[in-house]
């Protein structure tokens, strides 16, 4: 990353020197301005927890090919996309392009004409049709381009499973606990828990818990959540939080798991310090390659015995353009990210591209391709939690999961507080 920043700085200095030298040979200021077209600088606010270097590469390559536009890349921090966007909107300090999730919050920003309609772009026309509904607002505004097809799955160390004598992968939560116990008795830490980065607890056990405890029981859950009639103060929702707490209570997670952030969690798995990682398809390139052991994947078995598992699959965090004076330049950058620049991302991530025709040389790990094809054929699936919950409830569920893990509140209390949050969001929306 430092090499890229240095290269960009050096490029800028060279440009300034050349412009200065050019100016020395011009007789009139007007001819100098005619030979040096004005450069537009756009700001891109990006969520890239495991690919910041690739984003800088994309911006540098875009500017090389489009010398009239420079890109100031800023990276989101914290636990969610939404908590980065809200202060910028409140202060009127909008970026020109930003990462967004395909949820009701972003859709509302589109209907408020804060996010631009991207339906006229080649990127939108090339996006997979099943994903387009995720990126369409109530007023039929198309507000973003998906970063990929997102699934959550469990990666496992095949060597550890073999040494522990595990011959069959678990197909329900009871069997999963038996596998964890078998791994623990063999001297292994069964699974990595991202207590210090609740975003991954949300994408992992919360999303799967919601899929298997709520979606499977209430087909009309999305409409009811939107209008405030979905009851989340239930034993089934309490069970989502109880499962998140149960694994550390039984000693199935790493020591000091509440301090484990995103990067540390990946490192623990890659160094063979944990047998499993509950993670997303977006981390396939990191988790499946460069390890001294073979890695397998399976559907998170968060279902009860005798019930069919409900997998999680949907749109990954994507990109949107804001209604700013630099909208036209930002649209060009969006087209580049989803076009020539996409292969730069894909070489690192090896996820499933969200496009009908993938631009450039695209590398997708075959295990992830097979997994995605398999779960996409399930009769019932759910979406990642960031596209399920209202925006304020996303931040609320982060705190609730951590409070449950710290035993400040019970799973039953967490279910009640989540229910209150979701219903309050509905009231705010429909007031």
C-alpha angles and dihedrals in degrees: 000000000000090000090054093048090048091049091051091048092048091048090052092050092049090050091051092049093049091048089050093050090046090053091055091063097047120100096200132034091226093062091048092056090047092059095045110061116209114262121224117214116207127191120226117194105198138187103214111145093165105020110047093130091054091052090053089049091052092050092048093049091047092053091047090056094037106039092174091067129056123189124221103201117203122181126223117235135195129043105311146026091235096058088057095048100047098065091048092053093044091053095041089239097132121177116223094236128016146168114261138176123235096248143114093272094058091042090055090051087055092050089050088054092243091117118049125236109254098187091113094061127100087231092062093047090050096048117107109269095230089060097051094080089061089059100045121096130216088265090051095253114151103221109175153008119243119241091216146312104297124211130163119221144154118260114203138193104241093199092056091047090052094047090050090053095244107157101167130046116237117260099187138026094262090055090045091057089050090053090049090051091049091051092047092051089051089058098259131124101239104212144002116242119198097213091154093052106045091181087079093046085055094048092043123036097006095051092046092044091052090047095052100034103037113015094048091052100041116041091183094051095123096057092042092051090051095051095039099249099110110107110220096163090093139118088250093059091043086055090060090062092038091059091050089054097040097068096058090040089060093046095249096132135066124277116271089014091162089069095048112115130190099277094040091053092054091046092053091056096044092050091053095247094126129034098218140028122199098212147134134274087245089075095051094112091054099041101040100045140053094030128129088230139049118263127212131187135216140175112271102256097218091143126105119250111280094022125102115248118249111215126207118239133150145105121333123225106290144179134279137180123230126223096255133134087263094056095119093052091045090052089055090052091048090053089051094049090052092040128034093358096054095080089060089060094041096055088062101036105032091199127146110284115234093221136098090221112027112220119234128346104338122195117198122170110245092224090059092044091052092044093050093047090051099050093041088066094057113116092230125034135161134215128244113278094250090065094040104052129060112257098255090045089056090061090041094054090051090059093041093054092049092046090052091049090049087047092236089130135016125247088250091055090047090055091051093048092048090050090052091049095050093046091048090052089052091051091050091050097046099035 
